[in-house]
């Protein structure tokens, strides 16, 4: 657990991390179905 105050930079950082995590999970889940060959390094580059 983390204690994060509302309307702070920390809250925005946590939201960005969650959004990036969901995006990465979506990309990785779609990769086998779409025939995509993204490496972990490719995904990290896209999320920078």
Secondary structure per residue as TSV (DSSP state, phi and psi in degrees):
chain	resnum	aa	ss	phi	psi
A	1	X	-	360.0	150.6
A	2	X	-	-129.9	142.2
A	3	X	-	-97.3	110.1
A	4	X	-	-123.3	125.1
A	5	X	-	-77.3	149.2
A	6	X	T	-69.8	150.2
A	7	X	T	57.6	41.6
A	8	X	S	-122.4	168.2
A	9	X	H	-60.6	-40.3
A	10	X	H	-59.6	-39.3
A	11	X	H	-65.0	-41.7
A	12	X	H	-65.7	-39.1
A	13	X	H	-63.5	-43.0
A	14	X	H	-62.0	-41.5
A	15	X	H	-64.0	-41.7
A	16	X	H	-62.9	-42.1
A	17	X	H	-61.8	-43.1
A	18	X	H	-64.1	-42.2
A	19	X	H	-63.9	-42.5
A	20	X	H	-65.7	-39.6
A	21	X	H	-62.5	-44.7
A	22	X	H	-63.7	-40.9
A	23	X	H	-62.1	-46.1
A	24	X	H	-62.4	-42.4
A	25	X	H	-62.8	-39.6
A	26	X	H	-65.5	-44.6
A	27	X	H	-63.8	-44.9
A	28	X	H	-67.1	-35.0
A	29	X	H	-70.5	-32.9
A	30	X	H	-83.3	-21.2
A	31	X	H	-55.4	-50.5
A	32	X	H	-63.7	-34.5
A	33	X	H	-74.3	-32.1
A	34	X	H	-94.4	-6.4
A	35	X	T	74.5	21.0
A	36	X	-	-79.6	148.1
A	37	X	-	-123.8	71.8
A	38	X	-	-93.7	130.7
A	39	X	-	-88.3	163.5
A	40	X	H	-56.7	-33.6
A	41	X	H	-67.0	-38.7
A	42	X	H	-60.7	-45.1
A	43	X	H	-65.7	-42.0
A	44	X	H	-60.1	-41.0
A	45	X	H	-62.7	-42.9
A	46	X	H	-64.3	-30.1
A	47	X	H	-90.5	-2.1
A	48	X	-	-67.6	360.0
